Amino acid sequence: MNPNRIRVMMVMDSLAIGGTETHVLSIVKALKKRGIHSIYAGASGNMYEAYARAGCQIHAVDLSPGTLLHLQNHMLPKIISSLKQIMKTQKINVVHVHQSPSGLYAAMAAKELGIPVVFTAHGTYYPEDQLTSMNQYSDAVISVSHPVKQFLEGMNIQSELIPNGVNPDEFIEVDSSSLRSRLGIPDHADTIVYASRLSWDKAYVCTMLIWAARRLRLEGRSQLNVVIVGDGHQYHEIRELSKSIESEIGQPFIHMVGSQKKVRDYLSLADIVVGTGRVALEAMACGKPVIAIGNHGYFGLVTPSTYEQAWKQYFGDHASVCKPSEELIANELREALANKASLRKTGLQGLKWTLEHFDIHKIVNQLEDLYRHVILQAGQEEVQHK
C-alpha cells in the first residue's frame, strides 16, 4: 500500500454522544483538511449525522458491547469477515480503534490483512485482559493523559502520549441570550453548567453538584441556576432528585436538557463549567472557568498555577486531589462566584492555554506522524516476509 496516501478506519462501539465519539469526530475533520481519508465502522447512534456531514463514510457493523457480549462463537468469523471486506473495499492502510471489545475484533481483522493497528486508550477503565489482547494486536498504543500512560506502563504496555484536541473553530463562546430565554434563566443569573454522561461516578458528581447548588440557594443565592447536559442510566434518578429539591426551594432552577449535539451553545451559558476530561478542555476553549471533577475525584478550579497538575490528572478524570463532596463543591462555587471579574480573567487565561497546547490541528500532526510510521513499518515487515 502507498504510505503517502493514508486511508484510516476509525472503529468504536457506536456513534452515541460522548467524549470519545466527539474526540474522534474532531480528528476526522482535522485529518480531512490534511487530505487524509477516514471511514467509520461500528454501530450507529445520535452522532451519525455529524459524522456524515464531516464526509466520513459510515459502515454499520454492530460492535456495541451488548451485542458482542452475547455473540456466539460461530458468529465471530462473520463479524471479522465483514470488517475485512470493508477494509479491502475501502483500501484501508491503518485501523485506529478506541474501545473494547469492538476494537479487538477490528484489530483481529486488520492483522489477517497485514494492516497496522493503532489503539487509543481513553481512560483506565478497560478490563486488563482486553488491554493485554489489544496491545498484542496493536502496532502502536496512544494514551490520552499522563495517568493513562502510567496505568499502561504498570501493565508493561508502552504508549505514546497524544492528548485529546479541541477544534478552536467549533469551540468558541457564542451568544446565549436566546437559549437563556428558552430555559427561563434570567440574563444576569449565576449559571453553572455540568456536561457529562449521567452514569456511575459522573452521575454521583452531578448529584453532589445539585446538593451544593441547593445549599447555595438556601444561603440566599436566589438567582443561581444549574444546567445539566447529558443522558445516561441515572438520568431519571437525577431528575427526580432535582424535582424534589426544586419543590423544597419553591422555584425551578435545575435545567436537565439531556444529550445535546451542540454542547458549545450550553457551555456558552456558563459562569462556571463543572466537568472533566474533554468537557474541561472544550469549556476552556470557550473561555469558561472550570471546576474540574471527574470519575477519579475532585481537582477544583483550574487556574494558571494549577494547569500542569490539572493536565497530569486529566482534570480529575484519571487522577485527583480528593473525593468530591457537597461541602467541597459548595465552598468552591461560593468563593469563585464572589469575584466575577477574577472568574472572567481565569476563563480568558484558560482559553489561551488550551489553544496553545490542545489545538486539534497540532494534535493531528502527531497522529499523522504515527500513522505514517506504522504504515511504513508494516510495509517493511511485508517485504521481509516475502
Phi, psi and omega per residue, in radians:
M1 nan 2.651 -3.105
N2 -1.378 1.938 -3.107
P3 -1.214 -0.259 -3.138
N4 -1.385 -0.256 3.116
R5 -2.058 1.725 -3.063
I6 -1.466 2.264 3.035
R7 -2.245 1.928 -2.986
V8 -1.929 2.429 3.031
M9 -1.864 2.046 3.065
M10 -1.522 2.316 -3.130
V11 -2.189 2.196 3.052
M12 -2.419 2.958 3.097
D13 -1.040 -0.836 -3.080
S14 -2.826 3.121 3.085
L15 -1.799 0.689 3.036
A16 -1.175 2.785 3.119
I17 -1.363 2.091 3.139
G18 -2.981 3.048 -3.077
G19 -1.097 -0.786 -3.125
T20 -1.124 -0.774 -3.119
E21 -1.128 -0.665 3.105
T22 -1.176 -0.719 3.119
H23 -1.066 -0.815 -3.128
V24 -1.110 -0.671 3.096
L25 -1.063 -0.727 3.129
S26 -1.136 -0.617 3.082
I27 -1.145 -0.803 -3.131
V28 -0.991 -0.780 -3.130
K29 -1.142 -0.758 -3.120
A30 -1.200 -0.658 3.096
L31 -1.121 -0.679 -3.135
K32 -1.035 -0.680 3.123
K33 -1.118 -0.386 3.141
R34 -1.691 0.136 3.117
G35 1.388 0.306 -3.138
I36 -1.742 2.159 -3.060
H37 -1.488 2.296 3.114
S38 -2.153 2.487 2.944
I39 -2.201 2.911 3.125
Y40 -2.155 2.447 3.015
A41 -2.265 2.285 -3.119
G42 2.709 -3.030 3.117
A43 -1.289 2.800 -3.138
S44 -1.379 -2.976 -3.131
G45 2.905 -3.054 -3.039
N46 -1.137 -0.309 -3.127
M47 -1.651 0.206 -3.136
Y48 -0.931 -0.898 -3.074
E49 -1.087 -0.693 -3.130
A50 -1.095 -0.722 3.104
Y51 -1.186 -0.718 3.138
A52 -1.110 -0.729 3.130
R53 -1.123 -0.502 3.135
A54 -1.365 -0.003 3.122
G55 1.431 0.321 -3.129
C56 -1.643 2.025 3.091
Q57 -1.146 2.381 -3.075
I58 -1.951 2.168 3.117
H59 -1.995 1.915 -3.046
A60 -1.328 1.959 3.012
V61 -2.327 2.132 -3.048
D62 -1.304 1.664 3.128
L63 -1.902 0.309 -3.125
S64 -1.159 2.565 -3.066
P65 -0.968 -0.665 -3.135
G66 -1.056 -0.702 3.127
T67 -1.246 -0.816 -3.082
L68 -1.168 -0.524 -3.124
L69 -1.096 -0.643 -3.090
H70 -1.777 0.279 -3.110
L71 -1.232 2.231 3.070
Q72 -1.318 2.560 -3.089
N73 -0.964 -0.627 -3.096
H74 -1.254 -0.227 3.134
M75 -1.530 -0.316 -3.097
L76 -1.010 -0.824 3.120
P77 -1.026 -0.559 -3.136
K78 -1.166 -0.754 3.132
I79 -1.154 -0.789 3.125
I80 -1.091 -0.673 3.104
S81 -1.105 -0.714 3.112
S82 -1.087 -0.765 3.139
L83 -1.142 -0.717 3.117
K84 -1.090 -0.690 -3.134
Q85 -1.113 -0.708 3.100
I86 -1.103 -0.791 -3.126
M87 -1.059 -0.740 -3.124
K88 -1.227 -0.784 -3.117
T89 -1.090 -0.693 -3.084
Q90 -1.557 0.034 3.136
K91 0.932 0.813 -3.132
I92 -1.240 2.366 3.060
N93 -2.118 0.104 2.933
V94 -2.728 2.371 3.116
V95 -1.949 2.199 -3.091
H96 -2.014 1.975 -3.073
V97 -1.915 2.644 -2.996
H98 -2.249 -0.328 -3.069
Q99 -2.407 2.910 3.090
S100 -2.309 2.604 0.156
P101 -1.512 -0.018 -3.111
S102 -0.950 -0.760 -3.112
G103 -1.126 -0.547 -3.120
L104 -1.161 -0.735 3.123
Y105 -1.154 -0.703 3.107
A106 -1.140 -0.677 3.128
A107 -1.141 -0.686 3.090
M108 -1.058 -0.780 3.141
A109 -1.096 -0.767 -3.127
A110 -1.087 -0.736 -3.101
K111 -1.121 -0.603 3.110
E112 -1.130 -0.422 -3.140
L113 -1.756 -0.008 -3.116
G114 1.285 0.402 3.136
I115 -1.636 2.273 -3.133
P116 -1.167 2.631 -3.091
V117 -2.117 2.318 3.008
V118 -1.991 2.270 3.135
F119 -2.044 2.190 3.037
T120 -1.773 2.139 3.031
A121 -1.583 1.980 -3.051
H122 -1.593 -0.032 3.137
G123 -3.018 -2.943 -3.131
T124 -1.900 0.325 -3.031
Y125 -1.631 -0.063 -3.104
Y126 -1.228 2.411 3.031
P127 -1.019 2.413 -3.034
E128 -1.074 -0.640 -3.132
D129 -1.153 -0.623 3.112
Q130 -1.243 -0.642 3.082
L131 -1.095 -0.754 3.128
T132 -1.060 -0.766 3.117
S133 -1.145 -0.749 3.138
M134 -1.057 -0.695 3.133
N135 -1.111 -0.688 -3.135
Q136 -1.129 -0.567 -3.101
Y137 -1.615 -0.125 -3.034
S138 -1.720 2.519 3.044
D139 -1.551 -0.367 3.073
A140 -2.710 2.526 3.106
V141 -2.110 2.362 3.110
I142 -1.949 2.366 2.968
S143 -1.928 2.481 -3.051
V144 -1.628 -0.102 3.137
S145 -2.685 2.892 3.104
H146 -1.057 -0.812 3.133
P147 -1.064 -0.636 3.107
V148 -1.150 -0.735 3.119
K149 -1.056 -0.760 3.129
Q150 -1.160 -0.695 3.109
F151 -1.048 -0.782 3.132
L152 -1.165 -0.685 3.112
E153 -1.056 -0.599 3.101
G154 -1.123 -0.331 3.088
M155 -1.821 0.240 -3.102
N156 1.071 0.594 3.069
I157 -1.919 2.054 3.122
Q158 -1.490 2.441 -3.124
S159 -2.495 2.800 3.055
E160 -1.785 2.278 -3.119
L161 -1.426 1.932 3.051
I162 -2.274 1.873 -3.027
P163 -1.249 2.846 2.962
N164 -1.079 2.480 3.115
G165 -1.957 2.812 3.124
V166 -2.150 2.372 3.106
N167 -1.443 1.938 -3.083
P168 -1.175 -0.293 3.095
D169 -1.362 -0.416 -3.093
E170 -1.759 -0.656 -3.124
F171 -1.741 1.599 -3.140
I172 -2.524 2.513 -3.097
E173 -1.091 2.353 3.106
V174 -2.142 2.861 3.129
D175 -1.092 2.247 -3.052
S176 -1.950 0.151 -3.022
S177 -1.071 -0.742 -3.110
S178 -1.209 -0.645 3.108
L179 -1.191 -0.700 3.060
R180 -1.003 -0.815 -3.124
S181 -1.070 -0.745 -3.122
R182 -1.126 -0.635 3.139
L183 -1.457 -0.200 -3.121
G184 1.370 0.532 3.123
I185 -1.751 2.116 3.120
P186 -1.003 2.632 -3.055
D187 -0.949 -0.696 -3.031
H188 -1.836 0.260 3.137
A189 -1.267 2.437 3.026
D190 -1.113 2.193 -3.043
T191 -2.206 2.153 3.099
I192 -1.869 2.267 3.118
V193 -1.987 2.263 3.046
Y194 -2.058 2.155 -3.129
A195 -2.175 2.093 -3.112
S196 -3.069 2.836 2.894
R197 -1.188 2.390 -3.081
L198 -1.654 1.209 3.137
S199 -2.469 2.528 3.017
W200 0.914 -2.237 -3.027
D201 -1.095 -0.620 -3.124
K202 -1.248 -0.501 3.026
A203 -1.212 -0.648 3.092
Y204 -1.094 -0.756 3.089
V205 -1.028 -0.725 3.141
C206 -1.075 -0.762 3.131
T207 -1.142 -0.670 3.092
M208 -1.095 -0.684 3.106
L209 -1.119 -0.738 3.141
I210 -1.103 -0.756 3.102
W211 -1.131 -0.663 3.099
A212 -1.129 -0.709 3.109
A213 -1.125 -0.685 3.069
R214 -1.026 -0.778 -3.134
R215 -1.036 -0.785 -3.137
L216 -1.164 -0.645 3.076
R217 -1.074 -0.776 -3.137
L218 -1.176 -0.427 3.086
E219 -1.356 -0.198 3.097
G220 2.098 0.007 3.080
R221 -1.416 1.324 -2.993
S222 -1.241 -0.246 -3.122
Q223 -1.748 0.064 -3.114
L224 -1.220 2.263 3.081
N225 -2.188 2.590 3.099
V226 -2.162 2.250 3.084
V227 -1.970 2.163 -3.101
I228 -1.949 2.015 -3.102
V229 -1.873 2.057 3.115
G230 2.542 2.885 3.137
D231 -2.373 3.001 3.115
G232 2.766 -3.081 -3.051
H233 -1.029 -0.540 -3.053
Q234 -1.841 0.320 -3.140
Y235 -1.001 -0.876 -3.052
H236 -1.188 -0.624 3.083
E237 -1.082 -0.758 3.133
I238 -1.220 -0.622 3.104
R239 -1.113 -0.714 3.116
E240 -1.126 -0.702 3.078
L241 -1.066 -0.765 -3.129
S242 -1.065 -0.774 3.132
K243 -1.081 -0.723 -3.138
S244 -1.094 -0.770 -3.129
I245 -1.221 -0.686 3.092
E246 -1.103 -0.638 3.094
S247 -1.119 -0.699 3.105
E248 -1.143 -0.763 -3.118
I249 -1.268 -0.531 3.141
G250 1.523 0.328 -3.100
Q251 -2.807 2.391 3.068
P252 -1.252 2.300 3.104
F253 -2.599 -0.039 3.107
I254 -1.914 2.020 -3.016
H255 -1.917 1.856 3.133
M256 -1.689 1.949 -2.991
V257 -1.862 0.009 3.125
G258 1.255 -2.940 3.107
S259 -1.211 2.436 -3.113
Q260 -2.313 2.369 3.101
K261 -1.340 -0.539 -3.135
K262 -1.823 1.244 -3.108
V263 -1.066 -0.581 -3.135
R264 -0.909 -0.713 -3.110
D265 -1.067 -0.626 -3.120
Y266 -1.409 -0.633 3.051
L267 -1.061 -0.596 -3.107
S268 -1.168 -0.330 3.094
L269 -1.231 -0.412 -2.813
A270 -1.393 2.488 2.802
D271 -1.478 -0.606 3.079
I272 -2.466 2.400 2.996
V273 -1.835 2.264 3.002
V274 -1.768 2.095 -3.076
G275 -3.010 -3.022 -3.085
T276 -2.617 2.966 3.026
G277 0.893 -2.248 -3.078
R278 -1.103 -0.666 3.130
V279 -1.035 -0.710 3.120
A280 -1.062 -0.770 3.131
L281 -1.132 -0.744 3.136
E282 -1.117 -0.724 3.125
A283 -1.116 -0.765 3.139
M284 -1.163 -0.591 3.071
A285 -1.133 -0.442 3.069
C286 -1.526 0.082 3.125
G287 1.369 0.420 -3.095
K288 -1.805 2.388 3.040
P289 -1.192 2.560 -3.040
V290 -2.188 2.279 2.878
I291 -1.734 1.952 -3.006
A292 -1.547 2.113 3.045
I293 -2.512 2.260 -3.070
G294 -2.421 -2.826 -3.115
N295 -0.969 -0.694 -3.078
H296 -1.385 -0.646 -3.136
G297 2.789 -2.698 -2.979
Y298 -1.674 2.376 3.009
F299 -2.010 -0.876 3.123
G300 1.980 -2.943 -3.120
L301 -1.145 2.242 -3.121
V302 -1.536 2.040 -3.107
T303 -2.254 2.925 -3.137
P304 -0.897 -0.626 -3.109
S305 -1.279 -0.248 -3.108
T306 -2.041 0.132 -3.105
Y307 -0.946 -0.871 -3.060
E308 -1.076 -0.771 3.141
Q309 -1.172 -0.704 3.130
A310 -1.045 -0.764 3.137
W311 -1.163 -0.721 -3.126
K312 -1.151 -0.445 3.111
Q313 -1.744 0.029 -3.070
Y314 0.900 0.821 3.018
F315 1.009 0.691 3.081
G316 1.490 -0.036 -3.076
D317 -1.482 -0.643 -3.080
H318 -1.969 -0.224 3.040
A319 -2.799 2.924 -3.053
S320 -2.813 3.028 3.122
V321 -1.482 -0.767 -3.117
C322 -2.860 3.131 3.106
K323 -1.389 2.511 -3.134
P324 -1.315 2.692 3.052
S325 -2.592 2.823 3.094
E326 -0.990 -0.811 -3.092
E327 -1.117 -0.774 -3.130
L328 -1.059 -0.805 -3.126
I329 -1.180 -0.733 3.135
A330 -1.071 -0.755 3.139
N331 -1.107 -0.742 -3.140
E332 -1.133 -0.759 3.124
L333 -1.127 -0.778 -3.116
R334 -1.039 -0.827 -3.112
E335 -1.162 -0.735 -3.110
A336 -1.173 -0.744 -3.092
L337 -1.278 -0.247 -3.135
A338 -1.231 -0.352 -3.121
N339 -2.342 1.527 -3.066
K340 -1.138 -0.624 -3.128
A341 -1.110 -0.767 3.112
S342 -1.129 -0.648 -3.140
L343 -1.117 -0.760 3.118
R344 -1.121 -0.676 3.108
K345 -1.101 -0.734 3.098
T346 -1.036 -0.711 3.118
G347 -1.090 -0.759 -3.131
L348 -1.200 -0.639 3.079
Q349 -1.127 -0.704 3.122
G350 -1.125 -0.646 3.088
L351 -1.035 -0.842 -3.126
K352 -1.063 -0.814 -3.113
W353 -1.119 -0.749 -3.115
T354 -1.095 -0.764 -3.122
L355 -1.217 -0.511 3.101
E356 -1.204 -0.626 -2.970
H357 -1.939 -0.369 -2.983
F358 -2.252 0.316 3.049
D359 -1.048 2.177 -3.047
I360 -0.999 -0.535 -3.107
H361 -1.202 -0.557 3.052
K362 -1.277 -0.685 -3.129
I363 -1.114 -0.712 -3.106
V364 -1.159 -0.457 3.011
N365 -0.963 -0.853 3.141
Q366 -1.095 -0.729 -3.091
L367 -1.148 -0.744 3.122
E368 -1.090 -0.726 3.106
D369 -1.037 -0.720 -3.135
L370 -1.175 -0.752 3.085
Y371 -0.980 -0.849 -3.101
R372 -1.080 -0.678 -3.129
H373 -1.096 -0.842 -3.081
V374 -1.241 -0.559 3.101
I375 -1.161 -0.789 3.116
L376 -1.116 -0.723 3.136
Q377 -1.086 -0.747 3.127
A378 -1.131 -0.651 3.113
G379 -1.131 -0.703 3.128
Q380 -1.152 -0.703 3.136
E381 -1.158 -0.632 3.125
E382 -1.109 -0.716 3.125
V383 -1.132 -0.735 -3.105
Q384 -1.130 -0.532 -3.085
H385 -1.482 -0.137 -3.122
K386 -1.426 nan nan
